[in-house]
């Protein structure tokens, strides 16, 4: 919850402010790391892509441990497709994850509803869930 800037202290003081960045760099979209204004649902969907990648592969998409190299990796390196680490992952999921983790916001899903629609097309959800 902290990564999305929604957490409140017990006294209702916001933990995040406009113009600041709080979160785990491993889960943050490139535009969030650059602190650009091009943020929106697609920014949070990038984080969903990181979580999905980890669920499918039991590893993080970015391996650097030091902050500056990690930020460079998130901004510049394409992670290997999940199927290269887990042979049970179908190629269609590789495509979905790659779109969630796209470096440029314009290439990413624009809404969670669009991700759900693709998952439904792949038969990976229950209608109405």
Secondary structure, 3 states (H helix, E strand, C coil): CHHHCCCECCCCCECCCCCCCCCCHHHCCHHHHCCCCCCCHHHHHHHHHHHHHHHHHCCCCCCCCCHHHHHHHHHHCCCCCHHHCCCCCCHHHHHHHHHHCCCCHHHCCCCHHHHHHHHHHCCCCCCCC
